[in-house]
Amino acid sequence: MSVKRSLSLALGGALLFPALGWASGLTPAASNSDGLTLAPTAKSSDSATPAANAPNGSAPLYLAMAAEEAPNIHGFANVSFGTSYITPRGLVVENAGVVIQPVAGLVLPIGDIGFLKNYTLVAGVWNSINSAQGDTDVGPWNEMDFFFSMSANVTPEINLNLTYGAWNFPQSSLNKPSTEHNIDLKVSYADKWFGPDFSLNPYIDIFYEIGGSSTVVQGRNGGTGYLEVGIVPTYTLKAIDGWPITLTFPTYFSVGPEEYWGTGANKSGHFGVLSTAVNASVPLKFIPTRYGHWHADFGVQYYNLLNGTLLDSGTILSGNTDRNIFRGYAGFGVGF
């Protein structure tokens, strides 16, 4: 019922898709032959380059063309192991056993288009595997989401991220949800108010469900949505040389029309959930960069289910009756 937090899925947040920032932020590693870069590969001047069939003794045309432009497509993969599955909307899908959530995708940096800077496309697939689910057909497989995202900066600080998602539910239950189609527009601000090592990163996320079953079980089926307002305080701890630890504290609340959370007699107000978390990500420097940029991630997230109907919906799915929920996770991932 959501892909977005799984991509914090390294850092827990705004990480709506962390690979976006990774892909757009790569710089040449002059002292490291394993370093990746988005800059075109320089032409070779090696005198040993075959030139027998080249005009004027220069490098063969196909070699010169290959040297002018390097591949500009990247990818990412991440897997987390959690104590529960709680969506960003606060729906407690599973609170028993181990929840495994892998995600993988491709990143295509396009570049600048008019006033849009660092325009980037991302596409991928996310899954949730719940060990406590024993479906007769698919076992622990609970959900598979496809997503396509476009991201660009309109100023050096303001980023726009538009995502389409199709959320699918393979379990064979008679009341399983139909595919949920949704879009959301996230507007984030990368502040530099406190220097290079700490930032607040405020954002708003406008979520709209186009159609399908309600994303919170008892709400309206399509044609509705909600607003998420939050910040992602981020601090880079450089206590160990070469091993920076990135700490994030994503905090948000959601608000929307009552019919999004519940319809008819099930309406319980406009507020959905309040959440905050502590996440840490550390690069795995012992893995050579030629095998990708690996990282390990850990975190704990707290949810306060403000909406009574939202709480009841979680009771239907997982048996949870507590408004205050904690979720822990650990995982690892790679970008290349």
N, C-alpha and C positions, 0 to 999 in steps of 0.2 A: 504494500500500500504506500510505499515511497521508496525512491532510490536516493534521495538527496543526502540524508544524514549518513548513509553508508559510505559515501565518499569522504567522509570525515573520518568516514571513508577516509582517512588519514588524520585530519585535523578537526573533525567534528563540525564543520559548519560551512562556512562560506566558501565555507567550503562546500559551495554547492558542488563544483567539480574542481578538485585541487590540481588536476593535470593542466587546467587552463593556465593557471598562474605559472606552473612549472615550464610549460612549453613557451610561453611568451617571455619568460625571464632568463632563458639560457644565454650565457655569454661565453665567448671563446676562452678556452683554458690553455693559455700560452705555454705553460710549463708542464702540461700533462697531455700526453698523446692519446690518452683514453677519453679526454673531455669531449663532450658533445657540444655542438654549436648549431645555431640556425643560420649562420652566415654561409654564403657559398664557399665551396672549397677552392683554394687558390690553385692556379694553373701550375703544373709541375715544370721545373726547369732542369730536371735530371737529364744529364747528357746521355744516360744509358737508355732513354726512351726509344723504342723502335721507331726508325724513321725511313726505312728502306723504300717504302711505297708512298712517302709523303712528298708533296711538292716543296721545292726549295729546302729540302732537308729538315723541315719542321716535323713536329709530332703528327701522327696520323689524325685525320679530321675527327674520327669517332672518339679518340682519346681526348682531344681538345674540347669537344662538346661535353663529354662526361665530366671534365674537370671544372667547367664553368658553373655548374649548378648541382648541388647536393640534394638528396631527398629531403623533402620538407613535410614529412608526415611522422607523427609520433604516436605513442600509445601508453596505456597504463593498465595495471591490474592490481587489485587489492582484495584481501580477504580478512574478515573480522570474525571473532568468536565471542559471542555475547551471552549474558545471563537471561536475556529476554528480547522480544521484538516489540518495540513501541514506535509507532510512526511519529513523524514530526507534528502531526495533528493531535497526538496524545492518545491514540487508540492502542490499547494493550492487546496485541494480536496473540502473543505467546509469552508466558512468564514461568515456564518450567523447562527443564532440560538445557541443552546447549543450542544456541541459534548461530548458524554459520551463514555469513552473508558475503559472497564473492561478487566483485564487479570488475568489468574489463571494458576497454573502449579504445577508440582512435581519436587523435587530436590532429586537426589540419589547420595550421596557422595560415591565414590568407594574406594578412598585412593590412595596409591602410586603404580604406575606401571612402574618399571624400572626407567628411568630418569624423568618420568612425576610424579609430586607431586600433591597431592590433586585433583586427577582426579575426575570430577563431571559430572553427566548427568542431563540435565534439559529438560522437555517437557511440553508444555502447549498450550493454545489457547487465542487469543486476538480478541476483537471485537471493531468496531466503530459504534456508533449509532448517527446519525445526525438529530437533531430535524427539521431542515429546509428541509429535504428530505421527500417527500410524495409519495413514490413509490406505485403503485396500488396493488402490491402483498405483499411486505414486509415492507411497511411504512418507518420508519426512519433507518432501518437496512442497513448499507452501506457496511460493510466489515467484513470478518472473516478470521483470519490467524492462521495456525497451525505452530508450531516451535519445533525443536529439536536441542539441543545444547550440545556440549562437551567442557569442560574447564579443563585446567591443568596448573601448573606452571613448567617451565623448569629451572628457578632459583627462589630464594625467591622473586625477583622483577619482573621477566618477566612472563606474563600470556598469554596463547594462548586460544582463544575461537572460535570454529568453529560451525556455525549455519546453519541449513537448514530450509527454510521457504516455505510454500505453501499458497499463498495469494488468497482468494476467494471473489467473488463479487455477492451477492445474488439478487441485484436489477434486475428488469425485463426489463431494457432499451434495446433497439434494438442494441445499440453499446456498451453494457457492456463488460468489459475486460474478457478474458479467464484467468483461473488460472495461476498465475505467480509463477514459481519455481525458487528459487535462493539459493545461498550459500554465506556466507561471513566469512572471517577469520580476526579476530581482534587480533592484537598484542599490548599489553599494558604494561607499565612500572610503577610499584608502587614505586616512589622515596621516599627517606627519607632525602632529602637534607635540609629540613627546620624544622626538628624535628617531633614529633608525631602528632601535631595538624594541620599541613598544608602540603599539597603535590600538585604537578602539574599534575601527572598522564598522561604523553603524550602517544599517541597511533596512530596506523595506522589501517585502516579497508579496506580490499580488498573485494569489493562486485562484484559478478558475477551472472548475470541472465542466468539461464540454458535454460528456454523456457517459452512460454506464451506471453501474451500481454506486450507491453512496460511498464515498471514501471514508466515512465514519459510521457506516452501517445503518443508522436510523435517520439520517438526513435525507434531503431531497436528492433524487437520482438525476444529476446533471443540471446544467443551467444555473449554477450557484458557485460560491467561492468564499474566500476569507482573506484577511490581511494579516501578515506576520510582520512584527516590528522587533528589531533586535540589534545587538552589537556582538562583535567577535574580538574582544580584547586579546591581543597577541603579543607575546614577549619571547625574545630569543635569548636563551641562557648560554653564555659562551664560557662557562667555567672550565671546560676541558677543551684544550686546543684541538681544532679539527673535528670536534664532535658537538656541534651546536644542538641544543635541545629546544625545540619550538613548543612553547606552552600556549594553549588557547583556552578561552573561557567563554564559549558561545552562550548567550543568554537572550531569550526572546519570549514574547507572548503573542497569542493569536486572538483576533476578534473578527466577527462577521455577522451576517444575518442569522436570526434564530433558526430559520429553515435549513441552513447548512448543517447544523448540529442535530436537529430533530424536527419532525413535522407533527402537526396535529397536537394531541395532548402531551407529546414528548418534548415540547420546547422547554429549554432551561436557560435562556438568556443568550447574550451575544458573545461572551468570552469563552474561549476554548481551553487553552492550556498555557501554563507558565513553566518555562524550563531553563535550567542552567547546567553547565558542565565544566569539568576540568579534563583537558586532553593534553597528551604529550606525544611528540613525534621526534625520533632521532634517526639520523642517516646511518646506514650500516656500511661504514667506510671500509670494512675488511673485505667487502665484495668488490672486485675490480669494476671500474666504471664501464668497461667494454661490455659488461653483462647487464647494464642498466643502472639507474639510480634507485637503490633499495632503501627502504626505511621500515622502522618498527613503530607501532602506535599503541597507546594505552589510554584508557579514559573511564570516567564515571559520570553519568548524566542523571540529573534529578528532574522529575516531572510533577507538577501539581495540576491535577485534573480539575479545572475550575468549573467545567460544564457538567451538570448532573447527567444529562443524556449521554454525553461522551463516556462518563464513568459506567453507566448502564450498558453501553455498547461493548466496552471492554469485558464486562461481566459475562455477556453473551458469548464472546469469543474465547476467553481464557479463564473465566471464573474469578477474575480480579475484582475486589470490592474496596480497594484502598485508593484514596485520592492521591496519596503521596507514594511515588514509585521511584526506585533507583535502578539504574541499569549500568553494569560494568562490561567492559570489552577489552580485548587485546587483539592485535592483528599485525600484518605486515603487507608491504606492497612494493611495486616497482614502476618506474617511469622510464621511457626510452625514446 
